[in-house]
Amino acid sequence: MNDMQSILVPQISSLPNAEGRAQLVVRWLVGRRLVAAAQSTCGRLGNGMAHAIAEGAQRLSHAELLPFGQPFNGLQVVTKRCIYTPTRGFLEEAGCPECRREIGVALFASLDEWSAGVSDNFTCPECGHEDDINGFLFLQPCAFSNLAFVFNGWPAECFSPALLESFAERLGFPVRLVRVEP
């Protein structure tokens, strides 16, 4: 079994109408026949319900790597505030886009406040620059949002720049691809 996940996350902490935008994206993916319309037990999160991989995914780059025929191959949508980081070897390093200094210790220490919804923003302790936490620089891709698309068993290589741009267009914000491997 493949425990890997590719997670697409809009680069905003609190996406307005997250559930509505999630439905829009799922309908678009179903229309492209990348995932099935009906949910089945092919997910790893929560109750395991997900949109299974569909035959149209064979058109994606590196389709030979996709989990066709595997028990966990579906798309699950998360519409609650979550932190998405790689699980293996995550270094918790971050930088300020303004002063370019390392601020990872302070940023990651502030995540309890972010998780509780106290603020979407982080302020650099070195120069005072304030922005949505997603606006800071991370050595490894990670993301913070109230919406995510979790593709169980789908390797990151299958998400071309054009596909990522299409996601971003539908969501109204750039997306970050977070790779989670066992």
PAKOLPA-428919 format. One record per residue: residue in three letters; x, y, z negated of N, C-alpha, C, O, CB in turn. Coordinates in steps of 0.1 Angstrom, whole numbers. Atoms other than C-alpha are relative to their C-alpha. Glycine has a CB too. Example, Ala and Ser with C-alpha at 12.3 -4.5 7.8 and 13.67 -1.06 7.14 Angstrom:
REM residues 2
> ala | 9 | -12 | 0 | 123 | -45 | -78 | 9 | 12 | 0 | 19 | 12 | -7 | -10 | 0 | -12;
> ser | -9 | -11 | 0 | 137 | -11 | -71 | -8 | 11 | -8 | -3 | 22 | -9 | 4 | 5 | 14;
***
This chain:
REM residues 182
> met | 8 | -12 | 0 | 0 | 0 | 0 | 9 | 12 | 0 | 20 | 13 | -6 | -9 | 0 | -12;
> asn | -7 | -12 | -1 | 11 | 35 | 8 | -6 | 10 | -10 | -18 | 14 | -8 | 0 | 5 | 14;
> asp | 4 | -10 | 10 | 8 | 59 | -22 | 2 | 14 | 4 | -2 | 23 | -4 | 6 | -3 | -13;
> met | -3 | -13 | -4 | 19 | 89 | -3 | -12 | 8 | 3 | -23 | 3 | 7 | 9 | 0 | 13;
> gln | 11 | -10 | -3 | -3 | 120 | 1 | 6 | 12 | 7 | 16 | 17 | 3 | -8 | 3 | -13;
> ser | -3 | -13 | -6 | -1 | 150 | 23 | -12 | 9 | -4 | -24 | 6 | -1 | 2 | 0 | 16;
> ile | 10 | -9 | 6 | -20 | 179 | 7 | 1 | 14 | 7 | 12 | 20 | 6 | 1 | 1 | -15;
> leu | 0 | -13 | -6 | -30 | 210 | 26 | -8 | 10 | -9 | -19 | 7 | -13 | -7 | 0 | 15;
> val | 5 | -9 | 10 | -37 | 240 | 4 | 1 | 14 | 5 | 11 | 19 | 10 | 8 | -1 | -13;
> pro | -1 | -14 | -4 | -47 | 276 | 13 | 9 | 8 | -10 | 8 | 5 | -22 | -14 | 6 | 1;
> gln | -9 | -8 | 8 | -22 | 301 | 0 | -7 | 12 | -7 | -3 | 23 | -6 | 12 | 5 | 8;
> ile | 7 | -9 | 9 | -46 | 318 | -24 | -5 | -7 | -12 | -10 | -18 | -10 | -11 | 8 | 8;
> ser | 4 | 7 | 13 | -54 | 310 | -60 | -15 | -2 | 0 | -19 | -13 | -4 | 4 | 8 | -12;
> ser | 14 | 1 | 1 | -91 | 317 | -58 | -6 | 3 | 14 | -9 | 14 | 17 | -6 | 10 | -11;
> leu | 6 | -1 | -13 | -105 | 311 | -23 | -15 | 3 | -1 | -22 | -6 | -7 | 3 | -12 | 9;
> pro | 14 | -2 | 1 | -139 | 327 | -20 | -8 | -10 | 7 | -4 | -15 | 18 | -3 | 14 | 6;
> asn | 9 | 10 | -6 | -167 | 302 | -12 | 8 | -12 | 4 | 7 | -17 | 15 | -7 | 6 | 12;
> ala | -9 | 12 | -2 | -142 | 273 | -15 | -9 | -12 | 5 | -4 | -19 | 15 | 7 | -4 | -12;
> glu | 8 | 11 | -4 | -170 | 247 | -12 | -5 | 1 | 14 | -5 | -8 | 22 | -11 | -3 | -10;
> gly | 5 | -3 | -13 | -185 | 263 | 19 | 11 | -2 | 11 | 9 | -7 | 21 | -6 | 13 | 1;
> arg | -11 | 1 | -10 | -151 | 266 | 36 | 5 | -15 | 1 | 9 | -19 | 12 | 12 | 9 | -4;
> ala | -4 | 14 | -1 | -143 | 230 | 27 | -10 | -8 | 9 | -5 | -16 | 17 | 0 | -7 | -15;
> gln | 10 | 7 | -9 | -175 | 218 | 44 | 2 | 4 | 14 | 1 | -5 | 23 | -14 | 4 | -4;
> leu | -3 | -5 | -14 | -166 | 239 | 75 | 11 | -8 | 5 | 11 | -13 | 17 | 3 | 15 | 0;
> val | -12 | 7 | -5 | -132 | 222 | 77 | -3 | -15 | 2 | 1 | -21 | 12 | 11 | 2 | -10;
> val | 4 | 14 | -1 | -146 | 187 | 71 | -8 | -2 | 13 | -6 | -12 | 20 | -8 | -5 | -12;
> arg | 8 | 2 | -13 | -172 | 192 | 99 | 9 | 2 | 12 | 7 | -6 | 22 | -11 | 11 | 0;
> trp | -9 | -1 | -11 | -144 | 204 | 122 | 8 | -13 | 2 | 10 | -17 | 13 | 9 | 12 | -3;
> leu | -8 | 13 | -1 | -123 | 173 | 114 | -8 | -11 | 5 | -3 | -20 | 13 | 6 | -3 | -14;
> val | 9 | 10 | -5 | -153 | 151 | 119 | -2 | 2 | 15 | -2 | -8 | 23 | -13 | 0 | -8;
> gly | 3 | -3 | -14 | -160 | 168 | 152 | 12 | -4 | 9 | 10 | -8 | 21 | -3 | 15 | 2;
> arg | -12 | 4 | -7 | -124 | 161 | 163 | 3 | -15 | -1 | 12 | -20 | 5 | 12 | 8 | -5;
> arg | -1 | 15 | 2 | -129 | 125 | 152 | 13 | -4 | -7 | 19 | -15 | -4 | -2 | -8 | 13;
> leu | -12 | 3 | 8 | -99 | 127 | 128 | -4 | -7 | -12 | 4 | -16 | -17 | 8 | 13 | -3;
> val | 5 | 7 | 11 | -120 | 115 | 99 | -15 | -3 | 2 | -21 | 3 | 11 | 2 | 9 | -13;
> ala | 14 | 4 | -1 | -154 | 98 | 95 | -9 | 10 | -7 | -5 | 16 | -17 | -1 | -14 | -6;
> ala | 10 | -9 | 7 | -185 | 118 | 86 | -4 | -5 | -13 | -5 | 2 | -23 | -12 | 2 | 9;
> ala | 5 | 6 | 13 | -197 | 94 | 59 | 12 | -3 | -8 | 23 | -7 | -3 | -9 | -13 | 3;
> gln | -11 | 4 | 10 | -176 | 88 | 28 | -1 | -14 | -3 | -11 | -21 | -3 | -1 | 9 | -12;
> ser | -1 | 13 | 5 | -164 | 55 | 17 | 11 | -1 | -11 | 17 | 10 | -14 | 4 | -10 | 12;
> thr | -9 | 2 | 11 | -141 | 41 | -10 | 15 | -1 | 5 | 21 | -11 | 2 | -3 | -11 | -9;
> cys | -13 | 1 | -6 | -108 | 49 | 8 | 9 | 11 | -6 | 19 | 15 | 0 | 0 | 1 | 15;
> gly | -8 | -10 | 7 | -95 | 76 | -16 | 6 | -5 | -12 | 3 | -15 | -18 | -8 | 12 | -2;
> arg | -7 | 3 | 13 | -72 | 76 | -46 | -5 | 8 | -12 | -3 | 4 | -23 | 15 | 1 | 2;
> leu | 3 | -9 | 11 | -86 | 105 | -66 | -14 | -3 | -5 | -23 | -7 | 3 | 1 | 14 | 5;
> gly | 13 | 1 | 6 | -116 | 105 | -89 | -7 | -13 | 2 | -3 | -23 | -1 | -8 | 11 | 6;
> asn | 9 | 12 | -3 | -144 | 81 | -78 | 5 | -8 | 12 | -1 | -18 | 16 | -14 | 4 | 1;
> gly | -6 | 7 | -12 | -123 | 71 | -47 | -8 | 3 | 13 | -4 | -3 | 23 | -1 | -14 | -3;
> met | 8 | -3 | -13 | -149 | 85 | -22 | 8 | 9 | 8 | 13 | 20 | 4 | -14 | 5 | -4;
> ala | -8 | -8 | -10 | -132 | 99 | 9 | -5 | -2 | 14 | -13 | -11 | 17 | 15 | -3 | -1;
> his | 3 | 1 | -14 | -136 | 105 | 46 | 11 | -8 | 6 | 22 | -4 | 7 | -2 | 14 | 7;
> ala | -10 | 9 | -5 | -118 | 76 | 62 | 6 | 5 | 13 | 0 | 13 | 20 | -6 | -14 | 3;
> ile | -7 | -3 | -12 | -93 | 80 | 90 | -9 | -5 | 12 | -14 | -16 | 11 | 14 | -5 | 0;
> ala | 8 | 4 | -12 | -110 | 79 | 124 | 9 | -1 | 12 | 21 | 3 | 12 | -11 | 11 | 3;
> glu | -8 | 3 | -12 | -99 | 69 | 159 | 7 | 12 | 6 | 17 | 10 | 13 | -9 | -7 | 10;
> gly | -6 | -12 | -6 | -92 | 105 | 170 | 13 | 3 | -6 | 21 | 10 | 0 | -9 | 11 | -2;
> ala | -13 | -3 | 6 | -62 | 106 | 146 | 11 | -7 | 8 | 23 | -3 | 6 | 0 | -5 | -14;
> gln | -10 | 6 | -8 | -44 | 84 | 171 | 6 | 10 | 10 | 17 | 7 | 15 | -6 | -12 | 8;
> arg | -5 | -10 | -8 | -39 | 116 | 191 | 10 | 9 | -7 | 17 | 17 | -1 | -11 | 9 | 6;
> leu | -10 | -8 | 8 | -18 | 132 | 163 | 14 | -4 | 3 | 17 | -15 | 7 | -4 | 0 | -15;
> ser | -14 | 3 | -1 | 19 | 135 | 165 | 4 | -11 | -11 | -1 | -10 | -22 | 9 | 12 | -2;
> his | -5 | 11 | 9 | 36 | 104 | 149 | -12 | -8 | -5 | -12 | -13 | -16 | 7 | 6 | -12;
> ala | 12 | 8 | 3 | 2 | 86 | 149 | 4 | -14 | -5 | -4 | -21 | -12 | -10 | 0 | 11;
> glu | -4 | 14 | 4 | 21 | 53 | 145 | 3 | -1 | -15 | 3 | -12 | -20 | 12 | -4 | 8;
> leu | -2 | 0 | 15 | 28 | 63 | 109 | -13 | 1 | -8 | -12 | -1 | -20 | 9 | 12 | -3;
> leu | 13 | -2 | 7 | -9 | 68 | 100 | -5 | -13 | -6 | -1 | -24 | -1 | -10 | 6 | 9;
> pro | 4 | 12 | 7 | -25 | 43 | 76 | -13 | -7 | 5 | -22 | -10 | -2 | -3 | 4 | -14;
> phe | 11 | 8 | -5 | -50 | 27 | 100 | 0 | -14 | -6 | 10 | -20 | -7 | 1 | -1 | 16;
> gly | 2 | 13 | 6 | -64 | -4 | 84 | 4 | -2 | -14 | 3 | -13 | -20 | 8 | -10 | 9;
> gln | -4 | 1 | 14 | -51 | 4 | 50 | -12 | 4 | -9 | -20 | 11 | -5 | 12 | 10 | -3;
> pro | 11 | -3 | 9 | -74 | 6 | 20 | -1 | 14 | -5 | -12 | 19 | -7 | 1 | -9 | -12;
> phe | 0 | -14 | 4 | -64 | 42 | 11 | 5 | 8 | 11 | 17 | 10 | 13 | 9 | 2 | -13;
> asn | -4 | -8 | -12 | -65 | 63 | 42 | -8 | 12 | 2 | -8 | 18 | 13 | -1 | -9 | 12;
> gly | 10 | -10 | -2 | -91 | 89 | 36 | 4 | 14 | -5 | 14 | 16 | -12 | -12 | -4 | -7;
> leu | -1 | -14 | 4 | -94 | 127 | 32 | -9 | 2 | -12 | -21 | -1 | -12 | -4 | 9 | 12;
> gln | 7 | -4 | 11 | -105 | 139 | -2 | 1 | 15 | -2 | 12 | 20 | 0 | 4 | -8 | -13;
> val | -1 | -14 | 2 | -114 | 175 | -9 | -2 | 3 | -14 | -10 | -2 | -21 | -12 | 7 | 9;
> val | 0 | -4 | 14 | -107 | 191 | -42 | -4 | 14 | -1 | 2 | 23 | 6 | 14 | -2 | -7;
> thr | 5 | -14 | 1 | -127 | 222 | -51 | 1 | 5 | -14 | -9 | 11 | -19 | -14 | 1 | 6;
> lys | -2 | -5 | 13 | -113 | 230 | -85 | 14 | 5 | -1 | 23 | 1 | 7 | -3 | -10 | -12;
> arg | -13 | -6 | 1 | -83 | 250 | -96 | 10 | -10 | -4 | 9 | -16 | -15 | 0 | 12 | -10;
> cys | -10 | 10 | 2 | -53 | 227 | -94 | 14 | 5 | 5 | 15 | 14 | 13 | -3 | -13 | 7;
> ile | -14 | -2 | -4 | -15 | 228 | -91 | 5 | -12 | 8 | 3 | -23 | 4 | 9 | 2 | -13;
> tyr | -4 | 11 | -8 | 0 | 208 | -63 | 15 | 1 | 2 | 20 | 11 | 8 | -7 | 1 | 14;
> thr | -15 | 1 | -1 | 37 | 198 | -65 | 4 | -14 | 4 | -4 | -23 | 2 | 7 | 4 | -13;
> pro | -5 | 14 | -3 | 58 | 169 | -52 | 1 | -7 | -14 | 5 | 0 | -24 | 13 | 1 | 7;
> thr | -1 | 7 | 13 | 58 | 142 | -79 | 14 | -5 | -2 | 18 | -8 | -14 | -10 | -11 | -1;
> arg | -13 | 5 | 1 | 93 | 130 | -72 | 11 | 10 | 2 | 11 | 17 | 13 | 2 | -12 | 10;
> gly | -11 | -9 | -2 | 123 | 152 | -77 | -3 | 15 | 0 | 4 | 23 | 6 | 8 | -4 | 12;
> phe | 3 | -15 | 0 | 105 | 185 | -82 | 8 | 8 | -9 | 10 | 4 | -21 | -15 | 1 | -4;
> leu | -10 | -8 | 8 | 130 | 211 | -94 | -6 | 12 | -8 | 2 | 17 | -16 | 10 | 4 | 10;
> glu | 6 | -12 | 7 | 106 | 238 | -107 | 8 | 12 | 2 | 11 | 20 | -8 | -2 | -3 | -14;
> glu | -7 | -12 | -3 | 126 | 265 | -90 | -8 | 9 | 9 | -15 | 5 | 18 | 14 | -3 | 8;
> ala | 7 | -10 | -8 | 111 | 297 | -77 | 7 | 13 | 0 | 16 | 16 | -9 | -14 | 2 | -7;
> gly | -7 | -13 | -1 | 122 | 331 | -66 | -10 | 11 | 3 | -21 | 9 | 7 | 10 | 0 | 11;
> cys | 8 | -12 | -2 | 108 | 366 | -64 | 2 | 4 | 14 | 14 | 6 | 19 | 3 | 11 | -10;
> pro | -2 | -5 | -14 | 101 | 378 | -28 | 5 | 14 | 0 | 10 | 18 | 11 | -13 | -1 | 7;
> glu | -5 | -14 | 1 | 110 | 413 | -39 | 15 | 1 | -3 | 23 | 7 | 5 | -8 | 8 | -10;
> cys | -14 | -2 | 4 | 143 | 411 | -58 | 8 | -12 | 3 | 21 | -12 | 2 | 0 | 2 | -15;
> arg | -7 | 13 | -4 | 152 | 375 | -47 | 7 | -7 | -11 | 16 | -15 | -9 | 10 | 4 | 11;
> arg | -6 | 7 | 12 | 162 | 364 | -82 | -8 | -12 | -3 | -20 | -14 | 0 | 1 | 10 | -12;
> glu | 6 | 12 | 5 | 155 | 330 | -97 | -9 | 3 | -12 | -4 | 9 | -22 | 11 | -11 | -3;
> ile | 9 | -3 | 11 | 124 | 332 | -119 | -8 | -12 | -3 | -19 | -11 | -9 | -9 | 12 | 4;
> gly | 8 | 12 | 2 | 113 | 296 | -120 | -4 | -4 | -14 | -16 | -8 | -16 | 8 | -12 | 6;
> val | 3 | 3 | 13 | 115 | 291 | -157 | -13 | 8 | -5 | -22 | 2 | -11 | 12 | 3 | -10;
> ala | 12 | -9 | 4 | 91 | 321 | -164 | -12 | -3 | 8 | -23 | -4 | 2 | 4 | 14 | 2;
> leu | 12 | 3 | -8 | 68 | 313 | -135 | -7 | -13 | -4 | -19 | -14 | -6 | 4 | -1 | 15;
> phe | 6 | 13 | 3 | 63 | 276 | -144 | -5 | 0 | -15 | -14 | -7 | -18 | 10 | -11 | 2;
> ala | 5 | -1 | 14 | 59 | 286 | -181 | -14 | 7 | 0 | -21 | 5 | -10 | 10 | 8 | -9;
> ser | 12 | -7 | -1 | 30 | 308 | -170 | -12 | -8 | 5 | -23 | -3 | 6 | 2 | 13 | 8;
> leu | 11 | 8 | -7 | 10 | 280 | -154 | -12 | -3 | -9 | -23 | -6 | -4 | 6 | -12 | 5;
> asp | 12 | 3 | 9 | -12 | 274 | -185 | -10 | 11 | 2 | -22 | 9 | 3 | 5 | -1 | -15;
> glu | 9 | -11 | -2 | -26 | 309 | -180 | -7 | -1 | 14 | -19 | 2 | 15 | 7 | 13 | -2;
> trp | 5 | 1 | -13 | -30 | 304 | -143 | -11 | -11 | 1 | -21 | -9 | 6 | 11 | -3 | 11;
> ser | 9 | 11 | 0 | -47 | 270 | -148 | -13 | 3 | -6 | -24 | -1 | -2 | 6 | -12 | -7;
> ala | 12 | -4 | 7 | -72 | 285 | -172 | -7 | 11 | 7 | -18 | 15 | 2 | 4 | 4 | -14;
> gly | 7 | -11 | -7 | -81 | 312 | -147 | 2 | 13 | -6 | -6 | 22 | -2 | -14 | -4 | 2;
> val | -2 | -13 | 6 | -68 | 340 | -168 | 5 | 10 | 10 | 0 | 22 | 10 | 11 | -1 | -11;
> ser | -5 | -9 | -11 | -50 | 355 | -137 | 4 | -9 | 11 | 8 | -20 | 10 | 11 | 8 | -5;
> asp | -5 | 6 | -13 | -43 | 346 | -101 | 15 | 4 | 2 | 22 | -3 | 10 | -8 | 3 | 12;
> asn | -13 | -7 | -3 | -11 | 367 | -103 | 11 | -4 | -10 | 8 | -9 | -21 | -2 | 14 | 0;
> phe | -12 | 1 | 8 | 24 | 364 | -116 | 8 | 12 | 1 | 8 | 18 | 12 | 8 | -13 | 3;
> thr | -9 | -12 | -1 | 47 | 393 | -124 | 14 | -5 | -3 | 17 | -11 | -13 | -5 | 10 | -11;
> cys | -14 | 3 | 1 | 84 | 389 | -119 | 6 | 6 | -12 | 5 | 18 | -14 | 8 | 4 | 13;
> pro | -6 | -6 | 12 | 102 | 393 | -152 | 13 | 8 | 3 | 17 | 16 | -6 | 3 | -11 | -10;
> glu | -12 | -7 | -3 | 132 | 407 | -134 | -2 | 14 | 6 | 5 | 23 | 3 | 8 | -8 | 10;
> cys | 3 | -13 | -7 | 117 | 435 | -112 | -14 | 6 | -2 | -16 | 17 | 3 | 4 | -1 | 14;
> gly | 14 | -4 | 2 | 80 | 437 | -121 | -9 | -2 | 12 | -20 | 2 | 11 | 1 | 15 | -4;
> his | 8 | 2 | -12 | 68 | 427 | -87 | -12 | -10 | -4 | -9 | -20 | -10 | 8 | -6 | 12;
> glu | 12 | 8 | 3 | 32 | 413 | -90 | -7 | -5 | 13 | -8 | 3 | 22 | -10 | 7 | -10;
> asp | 6 | 6 | -12 | 15 | 390 | -65 | -8 | -13 | -4 | -5 | -18 | -15 | 10 | -2 | 12;
> asp | 5 | 14 | 1 | -7 | 359 | -62 | 11 | -9 | -2 | 22 | -8 | 5 | -10 | -4 | 12;
> ile | -11 | 9 | 3 | 14 | 331 | -76 | 5 | -7 | 13 | 17 | -10 | 14 | -5 | -11 | -10;
> asn | -4 | 6 | -12 | 14 | 316 | -41 | 9 | 9 | 9 | 16 | 4 | 18 | -12 | -3 | 9;
> gly | -9 | -9 | -8 | 33 | 347 | -28 | 14 | -1 | -4 | 23 | 6 | 2 | -5 | 14 | -2;
> phe | -13 | 1 | 4 | 64 | 338 | -47 | 7 | -11 | 8 | 1 | -19 | 15 | 1 | -4 | -15;
> leu | -8 | 9 | -8 | 92 | 317 | -31 | 3 | -13 | -8 | 7 | -12 | -20 | 13 | 7 | 5;
> phe | -3 | 13 | 7 | 96 | 280 | -39 | 10 | -8 | 8 | 8 | -9 | 20 | -14 | -8 | -2;
> leu | -10 | 8 | -7 | 125 | 258 | -31 | -6 | -12 | 7 | -2 | -16 | 18 | 11 | -4 | -10;
> gln | 7 | 11 | -6 | 102 | 229 | -25 | -15 | 4 | 1 | -20 | 11 | -7 | 1 | -13 | -9;
> pro | 15 | -4 | -2 | 66 | 232 | -11 | -8 | -4 | -12 | -9 | -15 | -16 | -5 | -6 | 13;
> cys | 10 | 2 | 10 | 41 | 236 | -39 | -11 | 10 | 2 | -9 | 20 | 9 | 6 | 0 | -14;
> ala | 11 | -9 | -3 | 7 | 253 | -40 | -9 | 1 | -12 | -9 | -9 | -20 | -8 | -3 | 12;
> phe | 9 | -3 | 11 | -19 | 267 | -64 | -13 | 5 | 5 | -13 | 16 | 11 | 7 | 10 | -11;
> ser | 12 | -5 | -6 | -55 | 270 | -54 | -12 | -8 | -6 | -11 | -18 | -13 | 0 | -2 | 15;
> asn | 13 | 7 | 3 | -92 | 261 | -60 | -5 | -8 | 11 | -17 | -12 | 11 | -10 | 11 | -5;
> leu | 4 | 8 | -12 | -93 | 242 | -27 | 12 | -8 | 5 | 23 | -2 | 7 | -6 | 8 | 11;
> ala | -11 | 8 | -6 | -71 | 214 | -13 | -6 | -12 | 8 | -17 | -17 | 4 | 9 | -5 | -11;
> phe | 4 | 11 | -9 | -74 | 187 | 14 | 11 | -11 | -2 | 22 | -9 | 2 | -2 | 4 | 15;
> val | -10 | 10 | 3 | -57 | 155 | 2 | -2 | -12 | 10 | -12 | -18 | 10 | -3 | -5 | -15;
> phe | 0 | 10 | -10 | -49 | 131 | 30 | 8 | -12 | -6 | 20 | -12 | -6 | 6 | 5 | 14;
> asn | -6 | 12 | 6 | -42 | 97 | 14 | 7 | -9 | 10 | 0 | -13 | 20 | -11 | -8 | -8;
> gly | -7 | 8 | -9 | -15 | 78 | 32 | 5 | 6 | 13 | 12 | 0 | 21 | -8 | -12 | 3;
> trp | -4 | -7 | -12 | -10 | 104 | 59 | 13 | 7 | -2 | 15 | 15 | -11 | -11 | 10 | 4;
> pro | -13 | -7 | 2 | 27 | 114 | 63 | -1 | 14 | 5 | -8 | 17 | 14 | 10 | -8 | 7;
> ala | 0 | -14 | -3 | 35 | 150 | 66 | 4 | 2 | 15 | 0 | 12 | 21 | 11 | 8 | -8;
> glu | -4 | -1 | -14 | 50 | 144 | 101 | -12 | 1 | 9 | -11 | 5 | 21 | 9 | -11 | 4;
> cys | 12 | 0 | -9 | 15 | 140 | 115 | -7 | 13 | 0 | -17 | 15 | 8 | -10 | -11 | -6;
> phe | 6 | -13 | 0 | 6 | 176 | 107 | 9 | 10 | 8 | 18 | 16 | 3 | -2 | 5 | -14;
> ser | -8 | -9 | -9 | 19 | 196 | 137 | -2 | 15 | -4 | -12 | 18 | -11 | -4 | -2 | 14;
> pro | 3 | -14 | 3 | 23 | 234 | 134 | -13 | 5 | 6 | -20 | 13 | -1 | 12 | 8 | 6;
> ala | 13 | -4 | -6 | -7 | 238 | 157 | -12 | -5 | -9 | -21 | 3 | -10 | -1 | -6 | 14;
> leu | 11 | 5 | 9 | -29 | 216 | 134 | 0 | 8 | -13 | -11 | 12 | -18 | 3 | -15 | -3;
> leu | -1 | -8 | 12 | -17 | 236 | 104 | -6 | 14 | 2 | -13 | 19 | -6 | 14 | 1 | -6;
> glu | 5 | -13 | -4 | -25 | 268 | 122 | -15 | 0 | 1 | -22 | 9 | -2 | 6 | 5 | 13;
> ser | 14 | 2 | -1 | -60 | 255 | 130 | -7 | 0 | -14 | -18 | 5 | -16 | -3 | -13 | 8;
> phe | 5 | 0 | 14 | -66 | 248 | 93 | 0 | 14 | -5 | -10 | 19 | -11 | 9 | -9 | -9;
> ala | -1 | -14 | 6 | -54 | 283 | 84 | -11 | 9 | 7 | -17 | 17 | 0 | 14 | 6 | 3;
> glu | 10 | -8 | -7 | -77 | 299 | 110 | -14 | -3 | -6 | -22 | 7 | -8 | -1 | -3 | 15;
> arg | 13 | 3 | 6 | -107 | 281 | 95 | -2 | 4 | -14 | -13 | 7 | -19 | -3 | -15 | 2;
> leu | 0 | -3 | 14 | -98 | 289 | 60 | 2 | 16 | -2 | -2 | 21 | -13 | 10 | -7 | -8;
> gly | -2 | -14 | 2 | -88 | 325 | 66 | 13 | 4 | -7 | 15 | 15 | -11 | -12 | 7 | -6;
> phe | -12 | -2 | 8 | -55 | 321 | 48 | 11 | -10 | 5 | 7 | -21 | 10 | -2 | -2 | -15;
> pro | -10 | 10 | -3 | -21 | 304 | 56 | -2 | -12 | -9 | -7 | -11 | -20 | 14 | 6 | -1;
> val | 1 | 12 | 8 | -19 | 268 | 44 | 15 | -4 | -3 | 24 | -2 | 5 | -8 | -11 | 6;
> arg | -13 | 7 | 3 | 10 | 250 | 27 | -2 | -15 | 0 | -12 | -19 | -6 | 6 | 6 | -14;
> leu | 0 | 14 | 0 | 17 | 214 | 32 | 9 | -5 | -11 | 21 | -3 | -12 | 5 | -6 | 14;
> val | -7 | 6 | 11 | 27 | 196 | 0 | 0 | -15 | 2 | -10 | -21 | 3 | -7 | 4 | -14;
> arg | -2 | 15 | -2 | 41 | 161 | 3 | 2 | -6 | -14 | 10 | -2 | -22 | 13 | -2 | 9;
> val | 0 | 7 | 13 | 35 | 138 | -26 | 4 | -15 | 3 | -4 | -22 | 10 | -13 | 1 | -8;
> glu | -4 | 14 | -3 | 54 | 105 | -25 | 2 | -7 | -14 | 6 | -1 | -24 | 14 | -1 | 8;
> pro | -1 | 8 | 13 | 55 | 77 | -52 | 15 | 0 | -5 | 18 | -6 | -15 | -5 | -14 | 2;
***
